[in-house]
């Protein structure tokens, strides 16, 4: 696919403030062994996009650590490959770098050079927290067939109260051409197209759109740049019918992880032999189940040692669950240590958490109890 | 200026491993799957990297396709280097000769030019069919300290097993005084592990002499070591303490897999973050344990989906155990499916095998006459019984 890929790594950081306190949204751990950026990155790589820029803003150390040279995604190449694009701040003020950007459009303005220097004909933009396994070549074919200026990937969803202000709703005519784009408000209801924040357009169109935005002081990609042109330009919706999730709140983060316990979701996301979700290889040994371990309806990564009971849980690499411990409906991130006779329910432990013998901790699925990185309890 | 390396490793990976039968019909022994996500060669390659040896020649001959692809550019072991790194060395046609590798010493003899490119002082000779973790650097330091021409790693074996090994006797300084190849009985119980560090110049002298001798079997154990010993060269024994297992037979391969389950024995520290065993990852989803899963004392890895019972077993990536199926005392290689109601007992099942519904493979360990072996890429039809101590090979393999 002759396209340059752009990923927004700090977008929606405020949706799960505790988990993103020390990392970007892109490097938020997800699904036992992944980071959120693995999904858009794998979608790009599987669609043979070979030149990828990751826009960062702050907190991006963990992201750089995860991506490394990009070799785990076959992106350690001489031409193209993956590039982290940190904030563009000059010693003197200028319009393009005045302060840190806070919107998608401002972020794009900061990487105008990257966009204009790329050789590829098309550009694909993706948020980092859009969890799906999607073939971008199909979308590009659709984009060309429609003669579209911008193609927006969307899913059909019944709008709920919980999502007000957290997603973008799209109206189209019968032909799929976009007539309206708006942030979801409380007076909207029914089944609508919801934007998945994956966009395809020609690279020159993107370049002009960004220049136009700088000239006019636009802030928002959808509401300003796109809405101002919605009647004259050809904006189309491509409907994605497979699994999709985005992280809009701690409860949603918890729910999305738990959705992986559904075989249909796993098959859709992970069991596509030509579209694997790639991630950094950690070379953990396989997981060991010691005598007396009881595990049901759970997803586990490598490198764990399980002696206790685990139910309905997502267990990351290198977790240890000691004898007599019972872990229910919980997400235990990398290298969590659960002591003997611990009871957990609806708990999220970040990396390297230690829970001492006999602790009894509980949250609720709408309010999972989050324990920060490195904590000792 | 000529760039150089102090020590170059040569890994003998050309053997067929005929005593592994159906497991090695299409892959060389070092590429046989082991311990869930590994292949046998991972252990020696990882030892090299963890010991700071970054130049490894892998000598291949028998069925090299899978092994070549697996080793590739060496990236999983950090052996993709601009100078050095891992290199696959198959037999080749030269101006004056074209030969298969005729023996372990001949294989090295044919690759003396490869070794010379790095101008090393020492050459480390390894075999690709042992499971162990070892610091070769400590052995190299010992070789230097003793000013040895050849240093042989030895491990103490039970007295009744001496007839399976090359047995060494050494004086109180560690200098080797006697070498017996597979003796019926011996006073010494120090067995050669097939790990040698040679001073390069001496090695080349003896390889040249050996190649000129038409009666030689071109073997390190049978020819080179005895010749050096007779000539009074400085040969030293380096005692190794730890887990080491030759996985040359079906039963030793099965046992080595099961040793990983013995937490109390801790055969070797597969979990040690500083001496990690690296492998080429198959990049699959995490493994899933269903409500109906019943898992006890087992090793399970990425891509597995467990709905049935798994006990005392080692599963490689992507194994599916359906509801009602039982896997007990078994080693299951990658991509196998055990259908519902099927039972696998005391067996090794090679990759991509489908065990049909209610089929029975092997017999319970207590009553079985031996380990059953199912070769790769075949389907055991529903309801079929494969008894204990049987090798079932796919047609055409």
Interface residues (C-beta under 8 A of the other chain):
Chain A: X31 X32 X33 X71 X261 X263 X266 X269 X270 X271 X276 X277 X278 X279 X281 X283 X285 X286 X287 X288 X289 X290 X291 X292 X293 X295 X296 X297 X298 X299 X300 X301 X302 X303 X305 X310 X315
Chain B: X35 X36 X37 X75 X76 X260 X261 X263 X270 X271 X276 X277 X278 X279 X281 X283 X284 X285 X286 X287 X288 X289 X290 X291 X292 X293 X295 X296 X297 X298 X299 X300 X301 X302 X310 X314 X315
